[in-house]
Amino acid sequence: MVVSVLEEMRIRSLGVIDDAVVELSPGFTAVTGETGAGKTMVVTSLGLLLGGRADPALVRIGARAAVVEGRIGVPAGGAVAVRAEEAGAELEDGALLISRTVSAEGRSRAHLGGRSVPVGLLAELADDMVAVHGQTDQQGLLRPSRQREALDRYAGGAVTGPGAAYTAAYRRLRAVSAELDELTTRARERAQEADLLRFGLTEIGGVEPRAGEDVELAAEAERLGHAEALGSAASIAHMALTGSPEDPEGVDATTLVAGAGRALEAVRSHDAALAALADRMGEISILLGDVAGELAGYADDLDVDPLRLAAVEERRAALTGLVRKYADPGDGIAAVLAWAEESAARLGELEGDDDRIGELVAERDALRGELSAVAQALTDARTEAAARFAEAVTAELASLAMPHARVSFAVRQTEDPEGVEVGGRTVAYGPHGVDEVELLLAPHPGAPPRPIAKGASGGELSRVMLAVEVVFAGTDPVPTYLFDEVDAGVGGKAAVEIGRRLAKLARTAQVIVVTHLPQVAAFADRQLLVEKTSDGSVTRSGVTVLEGEDRVRELSRMLAGQEDSETARAHAEELLAAARGDG
């Protein structure tokens, strides 16, 4: 089966590394070198390629940016290739080129297959390509939450199914409970709000305003306030058009226009232009008659009753009071009517709170019942998987020079009167279920199982973590594993067994190990040496593949600190021979 393989990394201006190329291959690769030579920068570089956090402090002093480039062979049509192509990346001869740049100011850029991509995409792809484990991961394994995650990962679909159902019910229960708490704890405030809305709606209903009424009343008030002047003006204009009964000899506009029209009519047959003017004079006469009639009607209909003016002003005052209370300055009665409509809807919601509370209580109780059922299923799945997982890890520890160690999982619940009922008890619950999961270790017969945070030494913890990862490799494998100081605190026979187990893992996956133990490095198919130059930096020539005599010299240095010690050389050759024979 073709799997993804990390083929090469180029590292520039990262930590002590000035410019170096790390050539990798399938199988087991060991990265060795003096303390401080930059071995861990290999792990850091891969972490950056896989979307890890960019720390500007890692940029080499004097450099503008650190750059890491990687070449990963990926199978065509695989999940990684498909996701990369969806993001616009291009594969080059079956390989995916990844680069990550971190500036000294902290800015970070990522490129995938020649395309600029979000850093998060690299992290997404990493889940299917590489598992990275360092000393911080060992410390993480001490936390119960990480131990629960490890157990759930091992259980796979047995936990995923009820876990998804539990998460959905838990989130809905949280939402329902929050709404219910809000309704009940704010009942007094909501009652006060309802009273205020009810009062306002009653006040508006008592006035019964109409849309546009304020504009109409303003116009009427203006007319009534000037009724005398308006009536006088209409009468004067009417008399100017039709004459006054009290002055029969007076001259008015209607008489004068009529006389002008008769004069033109008498001679219109002699000139077409004058005939047209005669027609227009006739139209003027008709218009004057119409205006005179309307002026007479206006004067007769004009309301000069002071009582009507008082009524209009009283109504306007009532409308103004509503606007002042229920609308913004400058708004009119339309804003008051809009407030009334919105408030009536809100009042309906508030008055329906009792019904809503009843509905929420019923839904909450139903959800708690549902949560209890799926929590029980989740607990059962974890308990069953815990026994298998513990048995598998214990078997691995036997091959890592811990033949008498026993690993077990404690899957417990804490009683809580406010919790959910599981197994006949009311227990606390959270976003991941009701279980508290803890990994226990009994390092030898007769020793009581204790949490690994308290009962495991550094070397034991390293081997427990390796055993866990090896078990995962059998159930949820990834193409590449990178271990940084996984052998910390280990030596002697235990180190040999770790090397042997890593070599076994490398038969089905690419394994890269940063190590200081010659017993581990001897089992590697390929050994890389990281060296500093005289100025303290690692250059392109500072990462070399060790073969033959060079590899014996490096293993001798790792054994005794002396490359030319005959005893160390003999031991190194013995280690290599034993590793080859084991393979």
Backbone hydrogen bonds, N-H to C=O, Kabsch-Sander energy under -0.5 kcal/mol:
donor,donor_aa,acceptor,acceptor_aa,energy
5,V,73,G,-2.0
7,E,5,V,-0.7
7,E,71,R,-2.7
8,E,71,R,-1.4
9,M,22,V,-2.1
10,R,69,E,-2.8
11,I,20,A,-3.3
12,R,67,V,-2.6
13,S,18,D,-2.2
14,L,17,I,-1.5
15,G,13,S,-0.6
15,G,58,L,-3.6
17,I,14,L,-2.3
18,D,16,V,-0.6
18,D,538,V,-2.4
19,D,538,V,-1.6
20,A,11,I,-2.8
22,V,9,M,-3.6
23,E,21,V,-0.7
24,L,7,E,-2.7
24,L,22,V,-0.5
29,T,27,G,-0.6
29,T,511,V,-3.1
30,A,526,R,-2.7
31,V,513,V,-3.2
32,T,30,A,-0.6
32,T,528,L,-3.0
37,A,34,E,-2.1
41,M,38,G,-0.6
42,V,38,G,-0.6
42,V,39,K,-1.6
43,V,39,K,-0.7
44,T,40,T,-2.5
45,S,41,M,-2.8
46,L,42,V,-2.1
47,G,43,V,-2.4
48,L,44,T,-2.0
49,L,45,S,-2.2
50,L,46,L,-1.5
51,G,48,L,-1.7
52,G,47,G,-2.8
55,D,53,R,-0.6
58,L,55,D,-2.3
59,V,56,P,-1.3
60,R,13,S,-2.4
63,A,60,R,-2.4
66,A,102,V,-3.0
67,V,12,R,-2.2
68,V,100,R,-2.4
69,E,10,R,-2.6
70,G,98,I,-3.4
71,R,8,E,-2.6
72,I,96,L,-2.3
73,G,5,V,-2.9
73,G,71,R,-0.5
74,V,94,G,-2.1
78,G,75,P,-1.8
82,V,78,G,-2.7
83,R,79,A,-2.3
84,A,80,V,-2.4
85,E,81,A,-2.5
86,E,82,V,-2.1
87,A,83,R,-1.2
88,G,85,E,-1.6
89,A,84,A,-2.4
90,E,113,G,-1.4
92,E,95,A,-2.9
93,D,91,L,-0.6
95,A,92,E,-1.0
96,L,72,I,-3.2
97,L,95,A,-0.5
98,I,70,G,-2.6
98,I,96,L,-0.5
99,S,111,H,-2.3
100,R,68,V,-2.4
101,T,109,R,-2.6
102,V,66,A,-2.7
103,S,107,R,-3.0
104,A,64,R,-2.4
106,G,103,S,-1.6
109,R,101,T,-2.3
110,A,117,V,-0.5
111,H,99,S,-2.5
112,L,115,R,-3.1
113,G,97,L,-3.4
115,R,112,L,-1.6
117,V,110,A,-2.0
121,L,118,P,-1.3
122,L,118,P,-0.8
122,L,119,V,-0.7
123,A,119,V,-1.5
124,E,120,G,-2.0
125,L,121,L,-2.3
126,A,122,L,-2.0
127,D,123,A,-1.0
128,D,125,L,-1.4
129,M,126,A,-1.3
130,V,126,A,-2.1
131,A,480,T,-2.5
132,V,130,V,-0.5
133,H,482,L,-3.0
138,Q,134,G,-1.6
139,Q,135,Q,-2.0
140,G,136,T,-1.9
141,L,137,D,-1.7
142,L,139,Q,-1.2
143,R,140,G,-1.8
146,R,143,R,-0.6
147,Q,143,R,-1.9
148,R,144,P,-2.4
149,E,145,S,-2.0
150,A,146,R,-2.4
151,L,147,Q,-2.3
152,D,148,R,-2.7
153,R,149,E,-2.4
154,Y,150,A,-2.1
155,A,151,L,-2.5
156,G,152,D,-1.7
158,A,155,A,-1.3
159,V,156,G,-1.6
160,T,156,G,-2.5
161,G,157,G,-1.9
163,G,159,V,-2.5
164,A,160,T,-2.4
165,A,161,G,-1.9
166,Y,162,P,-2.7
167,T,163,G,-2.5
168,A,164,A,-2.1
169,A,165,A,-2.2
170,Y,166,Y,-3.0
171,R,167,T,-2.5
172,R,168,A,-2.0
173,L,169,A,-2.6
174,R,170,Y,-2.4
175,A,171,R,-2.1
176,V,172,R,-2.8
177,S,173,L,-2.9
178,A,174,R,-2.3
179,E,175,A,-2.2
180,L,176,V,-2.6
181,D,177,S,-2.8
182,E,178,A,-2.2
183,L,179,E,-2.3
184,T,180,L,-2.5
185,T,181,D,-2.8
186,R,182,E,-1.3
187,A,184,T,-1.1
190,R,186,R,-2.8
191,A,187,A,-2.2
192,Q,188,R,-2.3
193,E,189,E,-2.4
194,A,190,R,-2.4
195,D,191,A,-2.2
196,L,192,Q,-2.1
197,L,193,E,-2.3
198,R,194,A,-2.7
199,F,195,D,-2.5
200,G,196,L,-2.4
201,L,197,L,-2.7
202,T,198,R,-2.2
203,E,199,F,-2.5
204,I,200,G,-2.5
205,G,201,L,-2.6
206,G,202,T,-2.0
207,V,203,E,-1.3
208,E,204,I,-2.3
213,E,210,R,-2.0
216,E,212,G,-1.9
217,L,213,E,-2.5
218,A,214,D,-1.7
219,A,215,V,-1.7
220,E,216,E,-2.1
221,A,217,L,-2.8
222,E,218,A,-1.8
223,R,219,A,-1.8
224,L,220,E,-2.9
225,G,221,A,-2.2
226,H,222,E,-0.7
226,H,223,R,-0.7
227,A,224,L,-1.2
230,L,226,H,-2.2
231,G,227,A,-2.9
232,S,228,E,-2.4
233,A,229,A,-2.2
234,A,230,L,-2.1
235,S,231,G,-2.1
236,I,232,S,-2.4
237,A,233,A,-2.2
238,H,234,A,-2.2
239,M,235,S,-2.5
240,A,236,I,-2.0
241,L,237,A,-1.2
242,T,238,H,-2.6
243,G,239,M,-2.7
247,D,244,S,-1.7
250,G,247,D,-2.0
253,A,240,A,-2.6
254,T,241,L,-2.6
256,L,252,D,-2.0
257,V,253,A,-2.6
258,A,254,T,-2.2
259,G,255,T,-2.3
260,A,256,L,-2.1
261,G,257,V,-2.2
262,R,258,A,-2.1
263,A,259,G,-1.9
264,L,260,A,-1.7
265,E,261,G,-2.3
266,A,262,R,-1.7
267,V,263,A,-0.6
267,V,264,L,-1.0
268,R,264,L,-0.7
268,R,265,E,-0.6
270,H,267,V,-1.7
271,D,268,R,-1.0
275,A,271,D,-1.8
276,A,272,A,-1.9
277,L,273,A,-1.7
278,A,274,L,-2.0
279,D,275,A,-1.9
280,R,276,A,-2.1
281,M,277,L,-2.2
282,G,278,A,-1.8
283,E,279,D,-1.9
284,I,280,R,-2.2
285,S,281,M,-1.9
286,I,282,G,-2.0
287,L,283,E,-2.7
288,L,284,I,-2.7
289,G,285,S,-1.8
290,D,286,I,-2.2
291,V,287,L,-2.8
292,A,288,L,-2.4
293,G,289,G,-2.3
294,E,290,D,-2.5
295,L,291,V,-2.7
296,A,292,A,-2.1
297,G,293,G,-2.2
298,Y,294,E,-2.9
299,A,295,L,-2.3
300,D,296,A,-2.0
301,D,297,G,-2.5
302,L,298,Y,-1.5
304,V,302,L,-0.7
308,R,305,D,-0.6
309,L,305,D,-1.4
310,A,306,P,-2.0
311,A,307,L,-2.0
312,V,308,R,-2.5
313,E,309,L,-2.3
314,E,310,A,-2.1
315,R,311,A,-2.2
316,R,312,V,-2.5
317,A,313,E,-2.1
318,A,314,E,-1.8
319,L,315,R,-2.2
320,T,316,R,-2.7
321,G,317,A,-2.1
322,L,318,A,-1.5
323,V,319,L,-2.3
324,R,320,T,-2.6
325,K,321,G,-1.5
326,Y,322,L,-2.9
327,A,323,V,-1.5
331,D,328,D,-2.2
335,A,332,G,-1.0
336,V,332,G,-0.9
337,L,333,I,-2.2
338,A,334,A,-1.9
339,W,335,A,-2.3
340,A,336,V,-2.3
341,E,337,L,-1.9
342,E,338,A,-2.4
343,S,339,W,-2.9
344,A,340,A,-2.1
345,A,341,E,-1.6
346,R,342,E,-2.4
347,L,343,S,-2.8
348,G,344,A,-1.7
349,E,345,A,-1.6
350,L,346,R,-2.5
351,E,347,L,-2.9
352,G,348,G,-0.9
353,D,350,L,-1.6
356,R,352,G,-2.4
357,I,353,D,-3.4
358,G,354,D,-1.9
359,E,355,D,-2.1
360,L,356,R,-2.8
361,V,357,I,-2.6
362,A,358,G,-2.0
363,E,359,E,-2.4
364,R,360,L,-3.1
365,D,361,V,-2.4
366,A,362,A,-2.0
367,L,363,E,-2.7
368,R,364,R,-2.5
369,G,365,D,-1.8
370,E,366,A,-2.3
371,L,367,L,-3.2
372,S,368,R,-2.2
373,A,369,G,-1.8
374,V,370,E,-2.3
375,A,371,L,-2.5
376,Q,372,S,-2.0
377,A,373,A,-1.9
378,L,374,V,-2.5
379,T,375,A,-2.6
380,D,376,Q,-2.6
381,A,377,A,-2.3
382,R,378,L,-2.5
383,T,379,T,-2.7
384,E,380,D,-2.2
385,A,381,A,-2.5
386,A,382,R,-2.8
387,A,383,T,-1.5
388,R,384,E,-1.4
389,F,385,A,-3.2
390,A,386,A,-2.7
391,E,387,A,-2.0
392,A,388,R,-2.4
393,V,389,F,-2.7
394,T,390,A,-2.5
395,A,391,E,-2.0
396,E,392,A,-1.8
397,L,393,V,-2.3
398,A,394,T,-1.5
399,S,395,A,-0.8
399,S,396,E,-0.8
400,L,397,L,-1.3
401,A,398,A,-0.6
402,M,397,L,-2.0
405,A,402,M,-1.1
406,R,442,A,-2.3
408,S,440,L,-2.0
410,A,438,E,-2.9
411,V,409,F,-0.7
412,R,410,A,-0.7
412,R,436,E,-2.6
416,D,426,T,-2.3
419,G,416,D,-2.5
420,V,427,V,-2.2
422,V,420,V,-0.5
422,V,425,R,-3.3
425,R,422,V,-1.5
427,V,420,V,-3.0
427,V,425,R,-0.7
428,A,414,T,-3.4
430,G,433,G,-2.0
433,G,430,G,-1.3
436,E,412,R,-3.3
437,V,435,D,-0.6
438,E,410,A,-1.9
440,L,408,S,-3.4
441,L,450,R,-3.0
442,A,406,R,-2.9
447,A,444,H,-2.1
450,R,441,L,-1.7
452,I,439,L,-1.9
454,K,451,P,-2.1
455,G,451,P,-2.9
456,A,452,I,-1.3
461,L,457,S,-2.8
462,S,458,G,-2.0
463,R,459,G,-1.8
464,V,460,E,-2.6
465,M,461,L,-2.5
466,L,462,S,-2.1
467,A,463,R,-2.7
468,V,464,V,-2.5
469,E,465,M,-2.3
470,V,466,L,-2.5
471,V,467,A,-2.2
472,F,468,V,-2.2
473,A,469,E,-2.1
474,G,470,V,-0.9
474,G,471,V,-0.8
475,T,471,V,-0.8
475,T,472,F,-1.0
476,D,472,F,-4.1
480,T,129,M,-1.8
481,Y,510,Q,-3.0
482,L,131,A,-2.8
483,F,512,I,-2.9
484,D,133,H,-3.1
485,E,483,F,-0.6
485,E,514,V,-2.5
488,A,485,E,-1.6
490,V,487,D,-1.8
494,A,491,G,-1.0
495,A,491,G,-0.8
496,V,492,G,-1.7
497,E,493,K,-2.4
498,I,494,A,-2.1
499,G,495,A,-2.4
500,R,496,V,-2.5
501,R,497,E,-2.4
502,L,498,I,-2.5
503,A,499,G,-2.1
504,K,500,R,-1.8
505,L,501,R,-2.2
506,A,502,L,-1.9
507,R,504,K,-1.3
508,T,505,L,-1.4
509,A,505,L,-0.7
510,Q,479,P,-2.9
511,V,27,G,-3.0
512,I,481,Y,-3.1
513,V,29,T,-2.8
514,V,483,F,-3.1
515,T,31,V,-2.0
515,T,513,V,-0.7
520,V,517,L,-0.5
521,A,517,L,-2.3
522,A,518,P,-2.2
523,F,520,V,-1.2
524,A,521,A,-1.6
525,D,28,F,-1.7
526,R,28,F,-1.8
527,Q,546,L,-0.6
528,L,30,A,-3.3
529,L,544,T,-2.8
530,V,32,T,-2.6
531,E,529,L,-0.6
531,E,542,G,-2.7
533,T,537,S,-3.1
536,G,533,T,-1.8
538,V,16,V,-2.0
539,T,537,S,-0.6
542,G,539,T,-2.2
543,V,540,R,-0.9
544,T,529,L,-2.0
544,T,542,G,-0.5
546,L,527,Q,-3.0
546,L,544,T,-0.5
550,D,547,E,-1.5
551,R,547,E,-0.6
552,V,548,G,-1.7
553,R,549,E,-2.4
554,E,550,D,-2.1
555,L,551,R,-2.5
556,S,552,V,-2.2
557,R,553,R,-2.3
558,M,554,E,-2.4
559,L,555,L,-1.8
560,A,556,S,-3.0
561,G,556,S,-0.6
561,G,557,R,-2.4
562,Q,556,S,-0.7
565,S,562,Q,-0.8
569,R,565,S,-2.8
570,A,566,E,-2.4
571,H,567,T,-2.3
572,A,568,A,-2.7
573,E,569,R,-2.7
574,E,570,A,-2.0
575,L,571,H,-2.5
576,L,572,A,-2.4
577,A,573,E,-2.4
578,A,574,E,-2.6
579,A,575,L,-2.5
580,R,576,L,-2.5
581,G,577,A,-2.5
582,D,578,A,-2.2
583,G,579,A,-1.9
